[in-house]
Amino acid sequence: MNSINTKLSFVALGKFLSQFTLDEQVQSDDVLFNDLYFDKFRDLIALSQSHNGWFTPDQVYFSIQSWAEALTEENLSRWLSKYDLKNNKPKTIGLILAGNIPLVGFHDFLSVLISGNKALVKMSSNDQHLLQFLAQYLISVEPKLYDYITFTDGKLDNFDAIIATGSNNTARYFEFYFKVKPSIIRKNRNSVAVLDGSESHEQLVGLGEDIFRYFGLGCRNVSKLFVPKGYSFEAFFKAMYEQKDVIYYEKYSNNYDYNKAVFLMSNFKLLDNEFMTLKEDSSYASPISSVFYEYYDSIADLQKRLENDAEQLQCIVSNNLIPNSIPFGETQKPKLWDYADNVDTLQFLTSLR
């Protein structure tokens, strides 16, 4: 499969996706196969919340627009420029995808196909429809991809390598079961923010996006704050107020009520603004509707700790307090070259020769 043709197919997909925003869905005359797919995709988006209660229209459209912005010829060319994508005999790559946020496995799917390999995909039961629809669109644009994409509900067989995403428990199973195959096995990770009190209101509003986008279900969602001793949360809670409408979503509200009750019954001290709780805790993974926080003595000591805990972390957000940290409001806008767990997926795939 020619990598240039595959790249152009994904560019066409990006143009198709760009037509769908939360505010409006307008057909563009220069988009391929709108007569076959536009109305069907709009209907599928409308049905997404019935397939997975967390996939509200706002969250699905955000994911779609993120991929529309990523799948441009400029972005794809920049991403691919450092890799050797010469035609070789394609390998079959098993993909075991998560389903915590809409299209969470799309980057792995894209990486396999763009590297000239075949994708054998096992979907999560929580996200079974969106990716399969986009695969059908890609096949219409480039019919040769039909032989490169297979979805299966059963056991994965006859593959050359595996990319699997799951919890820490399932990762141990994956590592044992797939030990004889080249693999990327992804485990639980969390994201943190480091504050020092100098953050602007706009930056803290951006932090609210990092916390609440996808209801906090993604590994790139901030679930833990590090703050200096004596830090006042007044400015933080003022900025979080822009996310207040999240409490009107029943599934989130139920989690807020439940987790708050559990904390209070355990006599934990909480900070609460009636739609989120803050709890002092040394752990990285907080439950839905809650964010953990911890005080630090010095940035230097905190940096060493975060370096030591790097395998537990996906993103670090700060106002340049930590080297290579991400600006506020950007955790859910990764570039094509921002790899999950900092594992270069394309390098892994192109080395299978």
Helices and strands as residue ranges (DSSP letters): H 3-17, H 34-51, H 57-70, H 73-80, E 92-96, H 106-114, E 118-122, H 130-141, G 143-148, E 149-151, E 161-165, H 168-177, E 183-186, E 190-194, H 201-212, G 213-216, E 222-228, H 234-240, G 241-248, H 250-265, E 270-272, E 277-280, E 290-296, H 299-308, G 310-312, E 313-318, G 340-342, H 345-350
